[in-house]
Amino acid sequence: MQRFGALRRQEDGPYRCNDYLAQGVTPPSYLFPSNTPALHPTNGVDPFEHIFASLPSDPSAGELSAVWRERICEWCYQVVDHFDYSREVVAVAMSFLDRYLSVKRVNKKIFQLAAMTSLYLAIKITEPSILKISSLIGLSRGFFTSEHIIAMEQSILRTLSWHTSPPIVMELVRTFFELLPQEVTDNAKRDCLELTRFLSELSVCDYFFVDKKPSNVALACILTAFEVHECRLRLRDIYQRGQYHKPKEDVFDDRMSGGRSPDNVMRRSNGGTDSVQREQYNNHVVQVSSTLVNDYPS
């Protein structure tokens, strides 16, 4: 509980973020150190061009938007997956970026640089193996230099007053899970924790949650995960009481989890009676799901 109290104090203090897209921040003077090269393309192409290619081309498109942030966040997840870092690093990086943008009004190029540097800084702080600046420059395809990244890193740290240990949703989720009653089975905890992790990653990408307290988001993710788990149990019970043959337990679990296991992939390729039973099962689940949705209290 002491840890939980400390996290709550952090989210109410220096790690609180504002709705910076709505608050109308006055653009401050943004200066790099005098010995830093001007921020413009060096010898490469814009590495984020494909990310923003589908955005509107009207005059307002040059300003920061929630869609820009979402695309950058998705790119950060791709980077940490590529280098096999924890996906929770992205939550830390986006905390850096959001709090920085709460103070600074930036253009597209500086936004890209701030996002890359925030990810680099988050990896440096939270991961045992550091992402080299040369690797980051490689990801930028030469669009930014090491001087740009170092200067932006200094600017972010100064702006955040060196508050670099933000409370993230999954950290609070694990704290909440320690308080669960013993009656909750290990399987239920494992299933709900995975779904909670997925929901927390969605919240990191969605600008709606920028000014929300991580503890509130964590609790909402947990409650949603347990509701889904309860719905799955109800579906299991209804299916087993139905007129269809009860499949093997592992087959049922595969189907309920989206059919991603290797065994289920093999069953799909075999066809035959299993395909017929699978079609019956899918039709039945659709009917049951519709009933549950209609009966679920609003």
N, C-alpha and C positions, 0 to 999 in steps of 0.2 A: 504493500500500500504506500510505502514511502516513495518508491519509484513512480507510482502512478501520480501521487501528489506533485512530485517534481516535474513530471511531464505536463501536468495541467497548468502549473505555474509558468512553464516555458511558453505554452501556446497562448496564454493570456498576456505574456510580456513581450520580449523583443522579437519573438518569432511570429507574431500576429501579422497577417497580410491583409492589405486593403483591396477593394475592388478598383484596381487602378485603371481599368478601361472606362469606368463610369465617373471617376472622381475628378477628371479634368486636371491632371497634373501639369503645372506650368513648366515648360521645357527649361531646364537649367543649362548653364554653360557646361559643355562636355569637353574636357580637355585631356588628351594623353600627355605624358611627359614630353618635354620639348625635344628629346632625342629620339622619339618614336616616329617611324615613317607614317606618312599620311595614310588614312584608312581607305584604300581603294584596291581593286583587283591587281594582283601582282603579275604572276605569269600563268595563272590558271583560269578555270571557268567556275562559275557559281555552283558549288556543290548542292545547294538547296533549290536550284532552279526547278527541278522536277517536283519538289514539294509544293511550291507556290504557283506552279504553272496553271492550275485550274482555278485560281482565285480571280475575282473580277478585275478588269483592267481600267476601272474608272478612277478618278482622282483620289477618292477616299481609300483606294486599295493600298496606297503607300503607307498608311498608318497601321499600327499594330492592331490586330484583331484576335478574337478567340480562336478563329480557324488557324491563324498562323501558329498560335501557341500549341494547338492540338497536333498540327503536323510536326512541329519540332519535337514535341514529347514522344510521338510515335518513332521519330528518327532516333531519339535517345535510347529507346527500348531496343531498336535494331542494333545500335552500337554495342550496348552492354551484352546483348545476346551473342554478338559476333566475337567479343573478347572474353566471353564466359564470366562476366561479372554478375553480382547479385542484381536482380531487377529492382530491388529497393533503393539502389543507388540513384535511380531516376527520380524517385520521390524527393531525395535530398537535393538533387540538382535543380529540380523545378521549384523547390522552396527558395534556393538561392536566387534563381531567375525571377520569380514572382516578387520577392521582397526588393530586389534590385529595381525592377520595373515600377514598383510602387513609388520610387523616388525619382527615377530617371525616365524622361521621355526620349525614346530612341527612334532612329530610322531603321530601315530594313537591314542594312549591312551591320549596324551595331547590334541589332537584335540577334542576328545570326551569330555574331562573334560572342555576345554575352551568353547565348545558349550553349555554344560549344565549350566556352570557358567554364561555365557553371558545371557542366558534366565532367570536365577534366578535374575541376576542383573537388567535386563530390567523390570521384574515384580516388583521388589522392588522399582524401581524409578518411574514407571508410573502407577501402580495399587494401589488402596486404601488398598486392602487386600494383605498381603505379603505371598508368598509361603515359608513355613517353610523349613529349611535345611533338617529336618528329612523327609519331603515329597520328597524332591529331592533325598535324599539318597535311599528312597524307590523306586523311579523311576529307580535308577541305580542298584537296586537289590543287594546292598551292594558292588558294584564294586569300588565305591569311598567312602571316609570318609568325615566327616565334615571338618577335617583339610585340606584335599585336596581342597575342594571347597573354604574355606576361603583363603587359600594361592593363589589359582588361581584368586579369586576376587581381591585380593591386587595387583597381577601381572597385571591384565587387567587394573585396575584403574591407576596404575603407567604408564603403557605403553601408555594409551590414554590421559595421563595428565589430567585426571578427566573431559574430555569432554564427558559428558553423556547425552546430549540433542540433538541428531542428527535430522536434518530435514528429515522427511520421506515423501514418495510419497503422501500418503493420506492427510497429513497436507497441502501440496502444492495444492493438488486437491481441497480441500475445499476453499482455498484462490482464486484459479482460478474461482470456481463456483460463488463466490461473485461478480465477474466481468461480469457475463453473462448478456446479455440484458434482459429487462423485457418481450420481446416478447417470450422468451423461456418459455413454460408452465411448471407448477409444475410437471405434469406427465412425461414430457420429462426429466426434471432435475432428478427426482427420478429414472427413468429407466436407464439413462446414468450414474448416480452416482453409482448404484449397479454394472453395468458392469465395470465401471472404477475401483471400489474396487476389483473386481475379477481379472482384468488385473494387477493391482498393486501387488496383492499377487503372481501372476505368476512371476512378475519381481523380487520379493524378492527371490524366489527360484532359478532363473536362474542366473548363474555366469556371463553371458554376460553383465549384467547390473551393475556389481560391481563397475566399474570405471566410470559409467555414472552419470551425475548430476541428483539428484531427481527431479528438476524442469523440465528438459527435458523429463524424463520418465513420469512425471505427465501429461505434455502437450500431449505427444504421446498417453497415455491412454485415455485422454479426447477426442481427435480427433477421435481415433478409435471407442470409444463408440458412439459418435454422428454419425459417418458414418454408424455403424450398426443400430442405431435407424432410420436413414433415409432410409436405405434399408428395414427395417421392414415396414415402412410407405408405401414404394413403393409396397412391396408385398401385403399389405393390400388393396391398391387401385386396383392392378391388380386382386386380388382375387374377390373383390366386383364387378368388371366390367366383370368378367368371367361368364361362363355358369352354375356354380354350385350355389346351394342355399346358400344364406348368412346365416351363423350360428349366433346364439346369440352372442352378443358382448363379454360376459364373457367366452364363449366357445372358441371363436377365440383368446382371450387374453391368455387363458390357453395353447392353442396349440402353440402359438407363443413363450411362455415362457418355452416350454419343457414339458407341461402337468403335472406339479408337484402339482397342487391344488387338494384338496380332492374331489371336485365336478367332476373334470375331471377323477380322478381315478375311481369314481363310474360309470361314463359314459362308461369307457373302459370295465367294468365288465358286463354291460348290454347287449352288443352285438347288434344284430338286425340291423335296418336300419342305426342307428348311426355308426355302424362299417363300413358299406358300404360307407357312406358319408365320414367317416374318411379316408378310404383307397383312395377314389377319391381325397380328399383334399391333402393327403400326396403325391400322384403321381403328382398332379398339382403343389405343392410347389417345388418338385424336378425339374420339368421342368422350372418353373419360376426362381428358383435359378440358374440353369445352364445358362439361358439366361442372367441374371444379371451379373454373373461372366464373361461370354464371352464378354459382352458389356461394362464392367467396365473399365475405362481408366487405363492403366498401368503406 
